[in-house]
C-alpha cells in the first residue's frame, strides 16, 4: 500500500510559527494572525495572493470560518481538517496535493490549537454521544501510551531499570535540545535525576515522560516546485507525504503486543518508497518525531527504521539520537519542549525542517542537513493514524 | 404449595471499613462503583451460574431494594439485561426493605419461575449505629416448580404475616440515611408480632418446633434477644452480617441453607413493620444445590478502605477530583443500540474466520467479512491480563483508575477498568473475572458497564 506520491512537485517557500506555551494573553485568532503574518512577510506575499487554505485544528474552532474570520480572507476556499494529533500534518498534506494537482498556484496550510483555555490538565476529547463503554473515554493518553513500557521490557528482556534510564534519556535529550530553541514552551535543561524521580501520571510515566500542554500555531506557504525560487532562494521540497489510518486491530487482537505501531511502519514504508529512501538511518539528516511520551519515541525509532527491533532503548541511551549523535531526533526539543497544541504540532515539526535546511536554526543548527523526516501520530497504541513526510533541499533527489 | 426454593446465592462486597477507628474494620461496604443494581446482578448471576438451563426458565425477575439507583426508571430492567434474560421474562422493581422481599417470596410461590434478587446499600449517618452495624450486600433465590434438572432444595410448608403500623425506623425518599425511634419501643411492639406470626406459621405447617430459626429485623434490640422470642432446636440466628435491608431475609436464609442438613425445618422470620414467618423444609437436593461460596467464607474476607475514602464513596465527603472534565452522559440511543454489549457483555465472532470482536463489529477486523457474525456472551467468561496501567490523570469517582487489556480464553481482547483493584497484584497473565459495575454517573445517568476483577486467592485477603 504505497502511493505514487508527489515527490518534488511542490515546495515550501515560507513558514511561520508562534512561540509555544501557556499563552494566557493570546487567543486562537491572535496566534493565527501571528503565524500567518510571519510566513507572508518571509515570502513577501500578500494574503490576497494565497489561493486556498487548509486549517488544522482539533478543537479550537470549527470550519474554515475559524481562519477566514480571523484573517479577513475574502471568499477563498478554506478547509478545516482534523485527524487527531496528526491534524497539522494533515492540513499540510492536503494543501500540498492541491498545488500538485494544478488547481492552485499558492496555498497555505495552517495549524493552531488553544489548549490552555479549558482549565483542565491534558487533552480534552469532544466525542460524539456514545454508550459510555469506549475505553478511549476513560483511559487517558498517558495511560494508553504507558502500556508500551512494560510490553517492551517483556518482549526484549529489558530490565525495567534500564528502560527507565532510556525513557529518562529521551526526556533529557529533548529538553536539552529545547533549551536552545527560543520558541519552545520549556527552555531549560532538566537533570536526569529529576526526570526519573518525578511524580507518576500513569504507569511508570512521570511528569517529564509526558509532553506538555500548550498553545501555538504554525503555517506553511506551498507552491509548485518550479515556481519555488521566485519566492525564496532557499525553498525546501516535499519528497514524500504518507498517511496510514489503522483498522484499530491492536485494541481487539490478542496478537498485538504493544511494542510497535503498525500504522507507523506502513506510513514510513510508503514515505520511503515515495522519496526513494532505502536506508533511512543513513539517508535522513535528522528527524522530528511524535514524542508525546518518552516510550513512544523509543518505539518510533524502530518503527521508522532508525534502529533494529529491540535496540532503540540501547541506542537512545548511547546517544545515537542526541544532537551530536548519528541521527539527531527532535533537535528542536520535540513535543517534550514545545508541548502539544494538537493542530499546530505537525507544522511545528516542519518549521524546524525549514529552519535547519535553510541554516537558520541558530545555536542548535546541525551541519549541512539535506533530508528531514517528520512524523506525527494521532490516537494510541492499538488504534492510531500516522503521518510521515520527507522534505529536503535537493529537488533532484 | 408446589413451588419451592430451587437455588440461592449471596453477594458480599469486598470492602470493610472501621468507622470508629478501633482497629476492627468489619463493616461490610460496597465499593464506589457498586450499587443495589450491580450487587443484585452479582447475586442473581451466581444463582443462574449453577445451571445452564436456569436462565431460560426464569419467567419473572423481581428486584427488591430500599436504595434504588433510579426512581421512575425501572432498575430491574438493567439487572435483566446484565443477566441476559429472555425478553419475555418480566422484570419488576419492588421498593422497600425486608418486608418487600417477603412479599416477593410469597408472590413467587404461586407464579412461574421467579428470580428474586434483593440488594441494598445501607448507608448510616456518620457516627450512627447503622453506619457501624448495617451491611451492604445482596442475595437472590430462584423459586419455581421443581424439575429433574432443578429440584427443590427447600420446600415451603407454610407462611404467616401480621401487620401493624408503628414508627420504629424511617427514611425520607431523598435522605442518604435513616433514623430510628428508641429501640426498646420497637422491641415491645415487635415481640408479640413475631411470636404470633411464628406460632401461626408453625401450626399451619404442622411443625412443633423448627430445627433452625433465623430472625432478621432492623431493630437490634429485637435481633439481640432473638433466642428469647423464638428458638430452634439446632440453631437460632440473626442476620449473618448485620442488617442489609432488602437482602437481609435472603441472607439469613442463605446462611442456614449453607450448612443445614437435608430434611430439616427452618423458620425464616422477617420483622419489619409487622412480622412474617415462613416455614421451610430442606430436601436431599440441598447438598448439591448449595451456593459455591458459603456466606461465612465471604464475610471474613475483605480489604480495608479508609474511613474518609468510604465517606467520599457515599458522597458524604467532597474530595478534590483530578483536574479533568467530568465524563459525558451515556446517551440513550447509542446505549440502546449497544445494549447487548454494554449490559450483557456480548461480543461477536466472525463466522468466516473465527476472530472475536469486543465490542461487536459488523466488518471483521481480521478477514473483512461483512455482517457474518455470531453473538458471543462473555459475562460468565474469564480472561487474562495482557498488559495494564494505573491512570492517575483519569476522572474517576475514586482515583486512580486501573486499566487492563484483557485477552479472553476463547479469543477476543478489550480494555477494561479494574474493579476492587489490587495494584500490588497487577501482572501480565493474572486471571480476571468480569463484574457488572457503574463506571460513573453523569447527568444523573448511571453508566453501567463491565469491569475486570483480579482473581485473588481468598486466603490472601483473610483478615489477620
Interface residues (C-beta under 8 A of the other chain):
Chain A: X118 X119 X120 X121 X122 X124 X127 X129 X130 X131 X132 X133 X135 X137 X138 X139 X140 X142 X143 X144 X146 X147 X150 X151 X154 X200 X201 X202 X203 X247 X248 X249 X251 X252 X253 X254 X256 X258
Chain B: X322 X323 X324 X325 X327 X328 X329 X330 X331 X333 X334 X335 X337 X338 X341 X342 X355 X356 X357 X358 X359 X361 X365 X366 X386 X387 X388 X389 X390 X391 X392 X393 X394 X395 X396 X401 X403 X405 X407 X411 X412 X413 X414 X415 X416 X417 X428 X439 X447 X449
